Amino acid sequence: MVVVAQQTPSGPSPLSVDELVSALELRTSWTLMRVALRSEKLPIGLGWKDLKANASETHSIAMKLRSFLRDYFEESVVTGERYVQIYEIDKALVATIVNACKAVVIPASPFSSKYPLPLNVNLLATAPSDPTLCDVRNHQNGDISFIFCSAGYYDDKNSYEYGQLPTHVQQTYVGIDKLVTVRKNYYQSYDVITLRTALDRLEISVDQPGRLGSLRFEARPMEILSACALHFQSLQGFGACPPENLFPAIAEMYGDHAAGKVVALAFRTMTGSVKRERMTTNDDDLRDERFHHAGMIAVGQDIKPYEIELDMEFTAPGGIAGVKLAGMMSQLASANPTLHGCYIKAHQFIAMEKALNRLMTFI
């Protein structure tokens, strides 16, 4: 069995390739993994099974692949697919939190025995659903991330036509047209609060937001902040302050090619129509697509965008990230339209930081 050294809070311990890839499969989408493998010129294969097989080989490429997977998993704990709220804070609060970090004690919890790996799925049903501090990560650039684990779930719904059902089920539900089943699928969430020490900024990062229902999604940032305030008294009551309003960045980023490549846009025209457009390839910018470009000329470039999705690429160091600002069309009628968070996809912490930094330049 091939094993990969992985650093944990209690010291180094070996992880088998199966453990590492299985943990990654729970942490990230195959789409993101495929992009990352391609950018590193590593063998891709057709899915997670092929990835395990490729990483289990003994040649030099497999060794490089295992090293990449170890680093990717470490990064995935604080990156991946996330919803982020941003707070500008004063230097005094930054200094207070940094000093308080020296006295923070990571509490014992059901997650402690396996961290940074997720708990076995059959244990998650009884694990805490409230964010539980599991790690304080100090980054090389001086930033600090507070990592909170919790057990979450999403509903897996399946619909069966009456004729598809076994005879005994048909007899039980005589006269129905279809049967809908709902199963709770449990997963481990790694929510993060990152203190940008040089930027005087606090970021609340909700892990895998697509798995949260609307009610849980709305409450989640405040739950994470409240959990952090249990360890940092200076953050108590901080939630009364609203996050940064990102709505103004939607139109500003659309108007500046340097912001990134636009892959999707929703907007209202001054001629009374509402449009939602998306590129079908990853290589093209919607701004330059012929149909969209001609339409913009026809309306005199006069549109009011309320949702935008961009791909960003960075150099020195390199990296890629996707950012989505999803405002509501109804906000366009407001004198002060608001949007208090963004969606981000990135598998590198530095790429995530650069994407958020670029976004904030348009506020």
C-alpha positions, 0 to 999 in steps of 0.5 A: 500500500502506498502512503503519503505523509500528512501533517496534522495538529497532533503530528505527522501521520501516514495516509494511504492513497485510498484515504487521501483520494476518498477524503478529496472526493468528499471535499471537492468536485471532480470538475475542479480536480480535473482542472487542477490536474490539467494545470499541473500536467498530471494524469487525469483519467476518467474519475476518482477511481482512475485517480486512485490507480494513477497515484498508487503507481511507483514511478516518478509521475505517481510520486509527483501526483501523490505530493500534489494530492497531499497539498491539494487536500491541505488547501481544500480545507480552506478553499474549494466551493465557498460563499464568502462575506467580507468585513473591513475591520480596524487595526486595533481589532486585528491586533487583538485577535492576533494576540488572542490566538496565542491562548486559543485551545482547540477543544476536544470534539468528535472531529478531533480524532480524524482531523484533518480527514472527515469523519466516517459518514456513519458517524456524522449523523450524531456529530455536532451540527454547530461549527466546532473549532478544529484548527488555527492555521497560520499562513506564510503571508501572516494571515490566520484561518480559524477552521470549524468543522460540523456535520451537515446534510443535504436531501437526495430526492428520487422520483419513481413512476408507479409502474417502476415500483415493486409489487408490494410497494404498489399494493401499499400505495394503490392509486398513486402516480409516483413515489418520491423518496428523500434521503439525508446525505451527511457530509463534514463541513469545513467552514472558515474565518480568515483574518487578513492581517495586512489588509485589515479584513475578516472573511467568513467562508461557508463551505459547500454552500450548494448543499445548504437549504435556503434557511440554513444558508441564510443563518450559516455565516452568523453561526460561524461568526458566533462560534468564533466569538466563543474563542475571541471575546473581541468578536462578540456583538460583531455580527451587528455590523453588516458585511461589505456591500458587493453589489456595486462591483457587478457593473464595475467588473463587467465594464473592465476586461481586467476584472476577469473573463465574464462567463455569465451575466444577468441584466435588465435593459432600458428597453424593458427586457431581462436577459440571462446569458452564459458562455458554453465554452471556457475559453471565450469572454461573454463581452466579446461574443458576437450576439451579446456584443451586437445587442450591447451596441443596439441598446447603446451599452445601457444595461443594468446587470444584477448577476455576474460570473467571472473566471480569473487567472493570476500570475506570480504565483499562478492560479485560477479562481471563479467568482460569482456575484448573484444579486436580485433583479428587484434590487435594481429598483433600490436607491442603494442595492445591496449584496452581502456575499459572493460565491468563489471556486478555487483550489489554491489559498493564494488564488482565493485571496487574489480573487477577493482582493481583485473584487474589493478593488471594484467596491 
